[in-house]
Amino acid sequence: MTRLVLIGAGGFARETAQAARAAGLPLAGHLDDDPALHGVEVDGVPVLGGSALVHELPDASFVVCVGSPRDYASRARVVERLGLPEERYATVVHPAAVVSATSVLGPGTVLLAHTVLTAAVRVGRHVAVMPHTVLTHDDEVADFATLASGVRLGGTVRVGRGAYLGAGALVREGTAIGAWSLVGMGSTVLADVPAGEVWAGSPARRLRAAAPPALAQLTADGSGPAAEPVPARGENGT
């Protein structure tokens, strides 16, 4: 079986490492661009070096485990910088997750414990789904999105590329969350959220535009230049 290497060594990477172990995947270690971590162990998993080592590990598969609410676009930038083909990315599903036979997961995606995908759910590439999240029938989650713990999506919800849904957010059936937008924790979304905005509350309302890294990625996904690369660690360990 191909050994698994996680890009990043912060909170999400540590959670993914435990999910990989629970699933019986052969976990080789982390790659992180913080030199202070090289050669040490994080929760018993070694940090092998910086992210550039991906090109020296031809027999490994990878998952990029960076990002936080402060810069939830970092995962997309790291994937772009590494330039690996899709087949080099693994999908990690905790054995306590429930994925229906009609649901589909993209490469690089992580489902943590007690997530549920009920029927005909489509989850894209490099998506992070945290514990106790429920995706119901015909939901679609685009590449690089993050669903924090306890998120609940009604049926036929569309979550756009790179969107971030905070812990405990509830999304009404048939609603769309725009690309690179952010929904605050505990919010109740009853109407479509446009791309590149921050919404929060119950019912959720617009607070402001998204942070500059998300807006830069939104522009890059359209016609603008790609955002500048960042170290693989992401938000100081998250």
N, C-alpha and C positions, 0 to 999 in steps of 0.2 A: 504494500500500500504506500502511496506517495506521502512523504512526510509533510507536515503542515508548518508554515512559518507565518507568524502574525506581524504585521507592520504596525509599529507603535507598542508602547509598554505601559500605557496609562490605564484609567479605569475601565473603559470599554474593552481594551485589549485583554485585561485581566479577566473580565467576565467572559469574554469569548474563549479564552484559554480554558476556563473551567467547563464551559459548555462542550468544547472539543474533547476534553478528557472524559466527560460523562458519556459522550457519544462514541468513545473508543477510538478516536482519531489519533494517529501518531504525531504528537506535537513535538516539533524540534526546538522551538524557541521563538523569541521576539527579535525584530530588527527595530532599532530606535536611533534617531539622529542626535540624541543627547549623549555626548562622549562619557559623561559621568556614570552612565548605566552600563557601558560596555563591559562585559565580563562578569557582571553581577547576576543574581537570580531575583526575579520578581515572582513572589508566591511560588517559589520552587521551580520556575521556568527560566532558563538562561536567556540573557540578552546577548545575541551573537555578534552584534556590531550595528553599523548604520544601514539605512535602507538601500544604499547603493549595492549592497551584497546580493540583492535579488538576482543580479546578472551573473553572479558566481555560483548560484545554486540551481543548476538546470533541472535537477530532479525533484525540486520542491514545488508545492503549491502554496498560495498566499491568500491572506485576507487582510485588507486595509482596515485598521481599527483605530481611527483618529476622528476627532470632531467633538464639539460641545455646542451649547446654545450660543456661546460667544462667537464662534466661527464654525458653523455647521457646513460651510463650503470646503473645509480643508480636505475632507476625504476625496472629493472630486479632483482637487488640485494634485493630491499625491498620486492618485491613479493615473492622471494625465502625465505627470512627470516621470513615473516609472515606465510607462510605455509598454507594458506587458500585454500579450494577447489574452483574450478572454479565457482560453483554456488553461491558463496558468493560475486562475483564481478558483478557490474552493468555496463551497457553500457549507456553513456550519449550522446544524439544527440540533438543539438540545433534545435529548430523548423524551423529555417531559412536554415538548411542544406537540400540538396536534395539527397536522397538515392533511387536508382532504386529498383524495386521489385526483380530484379535478383541479387542484390548485397548482401553480407553477412558480418556481423560485429561480431568480437569475444568479449568475456566478458572483462570488464575493459577498453574498448576502448572509446575514446572521440572524437566526431566530433563537432567542433565549427562552428560558424555562416557562412553561405554562402559557405560551402564546397559542392562539387558536386561529386557524384559517378554515372557514366552514365549507364553502362551496364555490368553485370557479373563481378563486382569488388569484390575481396575477401580481407578483412582486418582482420588480426589476433587478438590476445589477447594483451591488454594493449598497444594499439597503440594510439599516440597523433596526431590528424590532426587539424591543426590550420586554422584560417579563410581564405576564398577565395582560398582554395586548390582544384584542379580539378584532379580527377582520372578517366581516360577514360576506354574504353571497355577492359575487360579481364586483368586488372592490378591485381597484387597480392602483398600485403604488409604484411610482416611477423611480428610475435610477437615482441613487444617492440620497433618498429620503431617510429620515430618522423618525421612528415612532417610539417615544419614551414609554416608560412603564405605565400600564393601566390605561392606555389609549383604547377607545372603543369607536369603531367605524360602523355606521349603518350600511345597509346594502347599496351597491352601485356608487359608492364614493370614489372620487378620483383624487389622488394625492399626487401633486405635480413633482417634477424633477427637483431633487434637493430640498424639498420642504421639510420643516422640523415641527413636529407636534409634541408639545410638552406633556409631562406626566399627567395622566388622568383626563386628558382632553376628550370630549365627546363630539362626534361629528354626525350630523343628521344625514339620513339616507338621501342619496342622489345629489349630494353636495360636492363641490370641487374646491380643492385647496391648491392655490396657484404655485407655480415653480418658485423655489427659493424664498417662499414666505415662511413665517414662524407663527405658530399658534401657542399662546401661553398655557402654562400648566393649569389644569382644572377648568379650562374654558369650555363653553358649550357653543358649537358652531352650527348655526341655523341657516346661514346664507353663504354663497360662494365667497371665497377669499381670493382677491386678485394676486397676481404674481408680485413678489418682491415687497410684501407688506408684513407688518407685525399686527396681529389681532389678539385680543384677550378679553376675558370677562364672560358673563353669562346673562344674556346672550353675548357672544363675542362681537366686538366692534374694533374698527381700525384705531391703532394707537399712533403709528408712525411708519415711515419707510423702514425696510429691513436694513441691517448693518451693512457697511461698505463691502465686506468680503462677499456677502450673498448677492448684493447688487452687481458687483464686478463679475461674479460667475453668471448671473442672469444675462448680462451684456455679452459675456464670452460665448454663451450658448446660442446667442442670436447672431450678431455679425461683428461684434467687437473683438479685440485681441484677448487672448487667454490671460487669466490672472497669473500673478507671479507665484512660482512654486514656494512651498513652505516646508520646513523639516517634518519628518514623518511622525514625530511625537504628537503634534497637534497641540491643543490647548493645555500645555504644561501638565500632561499626564491624564487627560480625560479621553 
